[in-house]
């Protein structure tokens, strides 16, 4: 009998980690990068001469220890303070679940759930202003609903679309992402890959300034240079034709620079071997356009004090780090600098210690 009890106890002990993970509540992340929280205006097809209307398209990221394809995301949209339509149910697909793995492909014990939720076109409106979406997550098979995991607030404004013939331009709608200009992130995965990400806002003539930017980081007299050619990841929106005779296309782009191997080791290993306070410069057209800084300890990059997965902190996964970015000589198009001091990440209030 003692042997049987011991065997059962050992079996239960082996199962406990999985059971504990299965009971972990999903976390709505503020993450961006390859998969990131993003809100855009989707404009359904309209008849010629009819008013342009829009509905929100919401891309979300959740950290979930045990996602299932019968889970659902529940979204309550708001137009100002008033509810905008009923609760929207967004089904999780198998393609929305990305199992996280660390170095050597070892499972990390959780997945990222990255659904895209498009509101019913029947609720389309022709209106600008302040909107928000309140996010909940229902683990259907477990009979658990995790309410109000996050609320994302965004501003919608007009922009000029195509200029049809001799008439005035078509008024379309766009989410105003000005606050994102103050955000910069360092990405470091378990295999030592290091990247620095940031947003840029530019027109066609300004695009080479982004591609031609040079990024390098210095610490204790040593230098970590990044590849000369950055990669453009995301285009958020275009503004077309501000005046009849000026064909200007204004673009929001999310760009990143990757660090090559240095002294025979990956960028991540190089950082660990060279701890300290890093100062990075992004140069464009012969001038320092931005300064970026972060701290590295013996274990790697140190998270910002306002970053974590608990409480009111900026919520990310363990390999993305919010870092400080200062505009020295702004070569981007005009943006709302005051927004940087008030909020980020779709209107979510900066916790203590942010912005950096």
N, C-alpha and C positions, 0 to 999 in steps of 0.2 A: 504493500500500500504506500509506504514511504517513497519507493522508487517511482510509482505511478504519479504521485503528487509532484515529485521533483520534476518528472518529465513534462507534466502538464504545465508546471510553473515555468520551466525553461521555454516551452513553446509559447506561452503567453508573453514572456519577457521579450522573445524575438519579435512578436507581433506588435508590442507596445509602440515602437517608433512609428509604424505605419498608421496605427490607430490614432496616435497623437496628431500626425500630419493630417489625417482625414478630418479631424475636428477643427483644424485651423480655419479661421474666418478669411475669406478672400479680402485682398487689399486693393483699393482703387489707386493706381499709381499716377504720379505726375511725370512719368518717364517719357523721354523722347529720344530718338535715335533711329535705329532700324525700324522699330515699332514704337510709335509715340502717340500720345493723346493729341487729337487734332479735330477741330470743329470748322466746317466749311458750309457755305450756302449752296444748296443744290437747287437749280432752277429748272422745273419741268418744262417740256415743250409747250409753247403757247401759239395760239392762232395769230396770224398777221394783224397788227394793230391792237392786240389785246395787251392788258397790263402784264408786266413781268412779275412773277410771283416766285417765292422761294420757301424751302423747308430746310431744317438743319440736317446735315450729315455728320454724325458723331463717331469718331474712331477712338476707342478706349483701350486701356491696358490694365489688366488685373494680375496680381500675383495670387496663385491658388495652388494649394498643396494637392488637391485631388479633384480637378475639373472633370465634368461629365458632359456628354453631348445633349443631355436633357436639362442641363442648367439653363437659366435664362437671365438676361440683364433686363431690369425694369427701369425705364426712364420716365420721369415726369418733367415735361418742358414747361417753362414759364415765359410769358411775355410781360416783362416788367415784374410786378408782383402777382399777376393773375395767372392761374393755370392755363396752359395752352394745350388743349386737347386732353384726352384720357391718358392713362399710363400706357406707355409704349412697351410692348414685349419684344425683346430681341433675342432670338434663338442662338445658342452657341453651336457652331459647326465644328467638325473634327479638324478642319483646316485652320480654325481659329486658335487651336491649342498647340503651343510650342513648348515641349519638355526641355527644361533647362539642364545643361550638362556643363561640368567643369573641366579641368585639365585632364586630358586623356579620355574624354567622353564619359567621365564618371557622373551619374545622376546627382543633381543638387537637391532633390527632394521636393521640388515644386515646378510648376509650369507657368508660363505667361499665357493669358487668355486675351486675344486681341480682336474683339468683334467690331464690325462696322454696322451702325444702326442708322437707317434712313427713315425719316418720319413719313407718314402717310401723305401723299400728294394732295389728298382732299383737304388737308389742313393748311395748305399753302397760303401765304399772305403777301401783301405788298406794303411793307412797312420797315422802317429803320428803328433803331433804338437799342435798349439793353435787354438781353435775353439770357436765360440760364437753363441748365439741365441738371436735375437731381438724380443721382445714380444709386440704384440698389442692385443686389445680386441674389438670386434665388437658387439654392441647391435643391432642386426639385426632388430628387430621389431621397435625400436626407430629411426632407420636410423642413428646411431652414431657409428663412429669408433674412438677409443682412441689409437692413434699411439705411439709407442716407450715408453711403460710404464716401460720397464726395459730391460737391456741387461745383459746376464749372460755369462761370459767367463770361459772357462775350458781348462785344459791341458790333452791331451791323450798320453799315453805311452804304450810300450809293456810290457807284462808279460809272464812268462813261464806257459803254460798250461800243459796238460797231456804229458807224455813221451811215445810215441808209440813205443813199442819194443826197438830195439837198436838204433833207429834213434834219432836225436836231438829233443828237445821239440817243440811242436806246439806254434808258436807265436800268442798270442791273444792280446786284447786291453783293456785298463782300463782308467777311468777318475782318475786323480791324485787329491786326496782330502787333501793333506798335510796341506793346510791352515786352515782346519777346526779344527786342533788340538788346536788352541788357543781360541776356542769359548766355552763359558759356558753360560747357560741360567737358569733362575729361572722361573718356571711356577706356577702361583697362580690363581685359578679360583674363581668364586663368592661364592662357597660353602666352601671355606677355604682350599681346597687341595693345598699343597705346594710340589713341586718337583724341584730337581736340575738335569740338564741334561749336559752331556759332552761326547766328542768323545774319543775313545781309539783305539790304533793300536797295535796288539799283535799277537803272534803265539800260537799254541796249548799249549805249556808249560806255556805260560804267562797268559792264560785265567783265572786260579784261582785267580790271583792277582786282576783282575777286580771284580770278584764275592766276593772275600774276603776283598775288600776295605771297610773301615769304614768312614762314613762321619758325622761330627757334626759341629754345628755353635755356636759361643760364642758371647755374648754381655753383657757388664756391669756385669760380673761375673755369668751370667745365660747361660744355655746350651739348645740348640735345637738339639736333636739327630735324625737321620734318620734311617729307617729300615735297618737292617744289609745286607739284600739281595737286591742288585739292580736288575733292569729289563733291559735286552738287547732288544732294539727296532728294530734296523736296522743293517743289514750286507751289507756293500757297495761293497766289492769285495774280492776275494781271490787271492793270488799269490801261485801257485803250483810249486813244484819241482825246486828250484833255482839251484840245481845240481842233477845229476842222482841218487846219493845215499842218498840224504837228502830230505825226504818227509816233507816239511815244508809248512804249510798253514798260510799265513798272512791275518789277517782279520781286517777290519774297523768296529767297533761297536759303536752304539749310545746307551749309558746307562743312566738310571736315578735312583735316590734315592727319596723315598717318606717320608715325615715327618708324624709320628703318632700323635694322640691327646696327648696334654700335659696339665696337670692341668685341665682336663675336657673340654678343648676347642680344636678346630682344629688348625693346624699349622698356617693358615692365621690369625686367631684371636690372637694366641699367639704372632705372629710378631707385630701386631698392639699394643698389650699391652706392648711390650718390644721394643720400637723404639731405634735406634742408629746405630752405625757402626758395622756391623757383620764381623767376621773373621771365616771362615770355613776351616777345615783341612780334607783332604782325606788321610787316612793312608793306606799303603799297605806293607805287610811283615815287620812290625815293624818300618817303616819310614814314614815321611810325604812326600807324593808324589806330592800333589798339595795344594795350598792355594787359596781359593775362598773368595771374599769379595763383599758386597753390602750394601746399605743404606736403612733403614726403617724409615718412618715418621709415624705420627698419622693415616694417611690414608692407610698405607701399604708400600710395596716396592716402592722405588723411581726409575723411569726410568732413564737409562743412558742419559747424555746430548745429545748423538748422535742418540737417538732413538725416533721415532715418525712416523707419516704417511704423513708428508709434506716435500717438498723440497728434498734435497739429503740425508735425514736421513735414518738410518736403519729402514725399515718399518716392523712393526709387529702389531699384535692385542694387546688389552689392558692388557691381562693377561700373557704376556711373557716378560721377562726382561733380557736384555743382561747384564751379570755380569762379574767381573774381575776374571781371572784365571791365576795363576802363577805356573810354574813347579818348584818344589823344588828339587825333586829327581826323575828324569824321569825314569819310569819303562816300558814305551812303547818302541816299536821299533823305530829306527832312523826315523826322519822326518825333513822336511825343516823348520828350525826355522825362517829363514829370510822371509819366506812367511807370517808369522804372522804380520810382521811390515808393509807390503805393501798392503795387501788386504784380504778380507774375503768374504763369501757368493757368491761363484762362480765369483771371480774376480772383483766384484763391489768395487769401491774405498771406503776405509773407510772415512766417513765424519769426520768433526772436533770433537775431543773428543774420537775417536776410533783409534786403539784398546785401551781399558781402561787401 
